[in-house]
Amino acid sequence: MIWWILILAFLLRLVTLDQSLWLDEAINVLAAKNLSWFDFVARYPIGDFHPPGYFALLWPFTRIFGFSEIAVRMPSLLLGVGTVYLTYLLGKKLFDKKIAGLAALFLAVGPLHVFYSQEARMYSLAAFSVALSSYFLVKWVKGEPWARWAYLISAVLVFYSDYVAYLIFPAHLLYILFIERKIMKEFILSWVSAFIFFLP
């Protein structure tokens, strides 16, 4: 069932992907076209008031696939579909396949998520990083030691994606407080380490 949901999610996000870029998208794409990778990733985000993660992804993608509307929006589309799949995995880990499938379906057809999966901006990356970190946190809590390190890496991705995504930290903190308080020290250390990796 999940593959049909993912196909549906992809097709819904593909519709109107070739529409004209709006202002913020166009500014990003123009900067990606005219700036070096270093300037686009290290300097441009300061004026855009967002972390550099999305820009580090967009620049090489445009060098490979070009600067058409579809090409510059494709990373967001793929990340959006990836978030639908992560939602399924998370639901299956927390509940069962039926609930996981319903959660994935609701996200796949959700108008807001479809909309942001069609934008050449960082919001789809933010949703993906939040879902990824949540999934690895649950696996860590459920006793898979390697997931601690996967969670650390995904937390770094959260920091690099979008400032709004940082709101997942208190949500994860509450989850640890109520579900698995014994890993609280390691959990805090993971976020501190992720923040240190973000500082450069």
N, C-alpha and C positions, 0 to 999 in steps of 0.2 A: 504493500500500500504506500509506503513512504516514497518509492520511486515515482509513482503517479503524482503524489503531492509535490515533489520536487520539480517534475516536468511542468505541472500547472504553475508553480511559483515562477519558474523561468519564463514561461510564455506570457504570463501576466506582466512581468517586468520588462519583457521585450517590446510590448506594445508601446508605441509613441516614443521609443528610445531615440528615434532620429529627429525629434522635434528640436527647434532652435534652442541654443543655449541661453539661459537667462543670465543676468548681469554677473553675479558672483562666479558662476561656472565659467563664463567667458573670460573673466579676469584671470582665473586660475589657469585656464588653458593657454591664454596668451603668455602668461608668465612662464609656464612650463615650456612653451615653444621658444622663448627668447632668452631664458636664463640657463646658466650651467646647472648641473645637478647640485653642486655645493651651494650656490646662491639660492636656488629654488627650495632646498631643504633646510639650510641653516639660517638664511636671512629673510626670505620672503614670508615665512609663517609669522614672523614678529609683527609685521604690518597687517596680516590677516587675522591675528589674535586667535590662532589655533595651534595645537602641537604639530610637529613636523611629520608625523607618521604617514598621513595620507599623501602628502606631497612626495615623500620618498617612494611611495608606490606608484603614483601617477606619472612621474617623470620617465622612468624606464619603460613603462607600459606604452606611453605615447611614442617613444623611440622605436618600438617594435611594431605597433599596430596603427600608428598615425594619429591624426588630430580630428577625425570626423566625430560627429555627435555620438554615434554608436560606440566608437573606439574609446572615447574619453569617459563614457558612462559605463562601459562594460565592467571595470573593476567593482563598481558599486553594485551592479546587477549580480555578479558572481558572489560577492560577499553577502548580499541579501539572501540568495538561495542557500548559501552556506549557513547562514543564521537560522533559516528554517530547519535545516538538517540538524544543527546543534540543539535546537529546541526539541526536536524529536528524541535525540539521544538523552538529553537532560530529563525529559518527561519519562522516558523508559527507565532511567536510573532511579528516579524518585518514586514513580508510580508503576505503570504497566504500559504495554504496547498500545492499548486502546486510548488511554488518556494522552499518551505521547503523540499518537496520530492526530487526535483532535486538536491538540495544542499546535502542532506543526501546520495543520490545515488552516486554523484560524489566523496564524501568522502569515501563511502563504497568500491568503486572500485579503488580509487587512489593508485597507486603503492607504493608511499612513505609512506602513512599512513598504508597500509597493511604491509609493511616491518617492520616499527617500532612497530606495534602491535604484531609482532612475535618475538620480542627481550626481553630477560630477563634483561631489563634495564629500566630506569626511564622515557623514552621519551613518552611512551603512557600515563603514569600518568600525565605528564606535559600538554599534549594536552587535556586530560580530565579535568584537573583543570582549564585550560584557558577557555574551552567551558562552564564549569559549572559557573564560575565567570561571564562570559559574559551574560549568560542566566539570572542569578539572577540580574545583573545590569539592564538589559532591563526591567525586571519585576518591579524593584524598580522605575525606571524612569517612568514607566507606571502607577504608583500610588498604588502599593501593599506594604504597610508599612513593613510587616514582611520580605519582600525580602531584606531589608537593612541588617538584621542580617544574613540571608542566604548568602548574598554577603560577609559579613565580614568573615564568616566561610570558604567560598570558596576561599577568598583571602589568608587566612592562609594556605590553601592547596596549592595554587600557590607557596607561599614562600617555602614550604616544598618539592615541587616536583623537580624543576630543575631551575637553574639560568637563562637559556634562556627564561623560561616562564615569567620572570619579565618584559619582553618587552611588555606584555599586559597592564601594568600600563599606559604608555603614550597613548596607543590606547584608553583605557577607559577614560583617562583624556580628550582627544580630543572629544570623544563622549559626555561627560558631558558638555564641553564648548559650543558645537554647538546645543545640544538637550535640556538639562535641567540644566542650569547654577545655578538655585536656590538651588540645593542640593550639590553644590561644597564643602561647608564646611563639611557636613556630609560624603561626599565621601573621602575627604582627611583624615578625622578622622578615617574612616574605614581602610584605608591603613596603617596609623600610628599604629592603634591598632593591625592590623594583623602582622605588623613587630615586635611589642613588644611581641606578642604571639610566634613569631618565634625565638626570641633571646635566650631563654633557650636551 
